[in-house]
Amino acid sequence: RWFPSSKRCCGCGTVKAELSLSERIYHCQSCGLVLDRDLNAAINLAGWAHPAVTASAAET
């Protein structure tokens, strides 16, 4: 299942219509958040992880 981890603001959840690969810094027009594109995606993916996956990882 596709998830817009790079295009979604980890601060407010707004999804950009377009984000080129050459844009390395994420700028959110809605809330003003500015951070590294990959860090934004990583934060989004960490929050999106399925609860069963995070629960089994915590048990090991």
N, C-alpha and C positions, 0 to 999 in steps of 0.2 A: 504494500500500500504506500502511495506517494505522500510525502510530508514536506512542506516548503520550509525546511529548516534554515536555509540561507536567506530566504525572502521574508520570513516572519520576524517581527521585532520581538526580542525576548523580554522587553520591558512592558509593552502594551498590547502585543498580539496583532498589530496591523500587518497585513501582508502586502508587499510591494508587487505591482503588476509586472515590473521588469527589473532585473538586476544582472548586469553583464558580469562575466567572469573577471574582467579587468578591474572592476570595482572591489578593492580589497578592504575598504573601510565602509561599514554599514552606517548610514545616516537615516534615522527615522524622521519623516516629515510630521508625524502625528505627535510624538512625545519628546522629540529632540535628542533621543539616545544616539550616541556616537561611539562605536567600538569596532574592533577587528571583525571582519566578516566571518571568519572561521570560529572565533570565540562566540559570536552570536548564534551560529548554527549549533555549536556544541552545547550551549546552554539550553537551546530549544530541544535538542535531541535528548538531553538528560531529563528534562521535564516531561517528555513524551513517552519515555520508556514504559513498557507495559508493567503494571504492578507485579505480575507473576515473575517477570524477569528480575526485577529489583529485589523481590522477596527471596528468590532462590540464590541470588548473588550474596545477599546479606547472611544467609545461612552457611555459606562455605568459608 
